[in-house]
Amino acid sequence: QVRSWSNYDYRRGSIMTDFTKYRNISLDHDTYTKLERLSKKLAPYKLSMSKTLLILIEKLKKKKGR
């Protein structure tokens, strides 16, 4: 069931990403590769790049006492 017609992709027949909730960043290849390596060290299972960044940001917040 479609909740918001503004997010409906008529070509695919599905709901698209809600751009009011998410942002995108661009990383150079070297940074992306480093992030992949960190991701593998953080969890025994595959993490998305977004989840990897969220975990790293939370760790930095804790370290800085926020």
Salt bridges, closest charged atoms under 4 A:
ASP9 OD1 - ARG11 NE 3.58
ASP9 OD2 - ARG12 NH1 3.79
ASP30 OD2 - LYS34 NZ 3.20
GLU58 OE2 - LYS61 NZ 3.57
